[in-house]
Amino acid sequence: MVESGINNLMTIPKVKYFEHNAKLIEDLAARIIDSLESGIKENGSASLVVSGGSTPKTLFALLSKQEIDWSKVSITLADERCVPQADEASNARLLRENLLQNKAAAAIFIPLFEDQQSPEEAAIDSSKKLAKIKTYDALILGMGQDGHTASLFPEATNLSDALDDSADNCLAIEPITNPITRITQSKQKLLNSKFIVFHLVGKDKINILNDVMNDTNKIQFPSSHFIHQNNVPVDIYFAQSKD
């Protein structure tokens, strides 16, 4: 591991560069468990927010086997598609099949979308449930090729609402570039975290990562609102190879 960066990111200490994702997830899993154990020690419970997609599957599998009192850990999602939880596109299904297994099966899962709910109902319900968690102990985010994170898409019609400091905890959002309505946690709710990590894998993420790093005015990319802020520590874990 090199705690520096890639290309023109060499002077940015927040980037942790790995040749292989296998080594990355070992390091990141240990970091996450440390954060959760600290939360349990300090408050009697801890919370973890994760993202969907294929990238975190191996991380989830490793986390699920870690020795920790998972019964004291609440796990929720940064965003969710408004589809039944049995649907292959459901992030809840992804978590149940990859993270909420083994020892982590004892964790408390807080879904953002329940079957039969409308997106608006799900946003209101999730906002209420997540209000019980004041600060997340760890937040794991991804980054799309368009610079989106969670379901904060650059072209979403109500992106400005989700990025507003006074936004509700969760909002229904229309990505425009994708036909499925999403529930996303707002920028403000996600920033109520003690520790934020972007988990990125593959050479194809280098260009967008550089672009987001250069978007210091937070104009082009929603991810920039998390990278370029001084209230919460942010690490970028980047692996060049997926193996």
SULSULKA-V991257 format. One record per residue. N is the residue number from 0. OMEGA is omega in whole degrees, 0 to 359 (none if undefined). Layout:
n=N omega=OMEGA
n=N omega=OMEGA
This chain:
n=0 omega=175
n=1 omega=181
n=2 omega=178
n=3 omega=182
n=4 omega=182
n=5 omega=180
n=6 omega=182
n=7 omega=178
n=8 omega=189
n=9 omega=182
n=10 omega=181
n=11 omega=185
n=12 omega=182
n=13 omega=181
n=14 omega=176
n=15 omega=187
n=16 omega=178
n=17 omega=174
n=18 omega=186
n=19 omega=180
n=20 omega=180
n=21 omega=178
n=22 omega=178
n=23 omega=186
n=24 omega=175
n=25 omega=181
n=26 omega=183
n=27 omega=179
n=28 omega=179
n=29 omega=179
n=30 omega=180
n=31 omega=180
n=32 omega=176
n=33 omega=180
n=34 omega=180
n=35 omega=178
n=36 omega=177
n=37 omega=178
n=38 omega=179
n=39 omega=181
n=40 omega=184
n=41 omega=189
n=42 omega=181
n=43 omega=178
n=44 omega=180
n=45 omega=182
n=46 omega=181
n=47 omega=177
n=48 omega=182
n=49 omega=179
n=50 omega=180
n=51 omega=181
n=52 omega=183
n=53 omega=185
n=54 omega=186
n=55 omega=184
n=56 omega=182
n=57 omega=176
n=58 omega=179
n=59 omega=182
n=60 omega=179
n=61 omega=179
n=62 omega=185
n=63 omega=183
n=64 omega=185
n=65 omega=179
n=66 omega=177
n=67 omega=178
n=68 omega=184
n=69 omega=180
n=70 omega=179
n=71 omega=182
n=72 omega=173
n=73 omega=180
n=74 omega=175
n=75 omega=185
n=76 omega=174
n=77 omega=179
n=78 omega=182
n=79 omega=172
n=80 omega=180
n=81 omega=178
n=82 omega=177
n=83 omega=184
n=84 omega=176
n=85 omega=181
n=86 omega=180
n=87 omega=180
n=88 omega=183
n=89 omega=174
n=90 omega=176
n=91 omega=177
n=92 omega=178
n=93 omega=180
n=94 omega=182
n=95 omega=182
n=96 omega=187
n=97 omega=182
n=98 omega=183
n=99 omega=181
n=100 omega=175
n=101 omega=181
n=102 omega=182
n=103 omega=176
n=104 omega=180
n=105 omega=182
n=106 omega=177
n=107 omega=181
n=108 omega=179
n=109 omega=180
n=110 omega=178
n=111 omega=181
n=112 omega=176
n=113 omega=179
n=114 omega=177
n=115 omega=177
n=116 omega=168
n=117 omega=177
n=118 omega=181
n=119 omega=178
n=120 omega=180
n=121 omega=180
n=122 omega=179
n=123 omega=181
n=124 omega=180
n=125 omega=178
n=126 omega=180
n=127 omega=182
n=128 omega=183
n=129 omega=177
n=130 omega=179
n=131 omega=178
n=132 omega=184
n=133 omega=183
n=134 omega=177
n=135 omega=178
n=136 omega=178
n=137 omega=179
n=138 omega=179
n=139 omega=182
n=140 omega=170
n=141 omega=178
n=142 omega=179
n=143 omega=181
n=144 omega=176
n=145 omega=179
n=146 omega=178
n=147 omega=171
n=148 omega=194
n=149 omega=171
n=150 omega=175
n=151 omega=183
n=152 omega=182
n=153 omega=185
n=154 omega=179
n=155 omega=185
n=156 omega=181
n=157 omega=179
n=158 omega=182
n=159 omega=177
n=160 omega=182
n=161 omega=180
n=162 omega=182
n=163 omega=182
n=164 omega=181
n=165 omega=182
n=166 omega=172
n=167 omega=180
n=168 omega=181
n=169 omega=178
n=170 omega=167
n=171 omega=185
n=172 omega=179
n=173 omega=184
n=174 omega=185
n=175 omega=180
n=176 omega=180
n=177 omega=186
n=178 omega=185
n=179 omega=175
n=180 omega=182
n=181 omega=164
n=182 omega=179
n=183 omega=168
n=184 omega=181
n=185 omega=177
n=186 omega=185
n=187 omega=179
n=188 omega=180
n=189 omega=179
n=190 omega=173
n=191 omega=182
n=192 omega=178
n=193 omega=188
n=194 omega=181
n=195 omega=177
n=196 omega=166
n=197 omega=180
n=198 omega=184
n=199 omega=182
n=200 omega=174
n=201 omega=181
n=202 omega=182
n=203 omega=179
n=204 omega=184
n=205 omega=184
n=206 omega=181
n=207 omega=177
n=208 omega=176
n=209 omega=180
n=210 omega=179
n=211 omega=178
n=212 omega=181
n=213 omega=181
n=214 omega=186
n=215 omega=178
n=216 omega=177
n=217 omega=182
n=218 omega=189
n=219 omega=192
n=220 omega=176
n=221 omega=179
n=222 omega=182
n=223 omega=181
n=224 omega=177
n=225 omega=180
n=226 omega=186
n=227 omega=174
n=228 omega=188
n=229 omega=184
n=230 omega=184
n=231 omega=176
n=232 omega=179
n=233 omega=173
n=234 omega=175
n=235 omega=178
n=236 omega=184
n=237 omega=175
n=238 omega=181
n=239 omega=181
n=240 omega=181
n=241 omega=181
n=242 omega=none
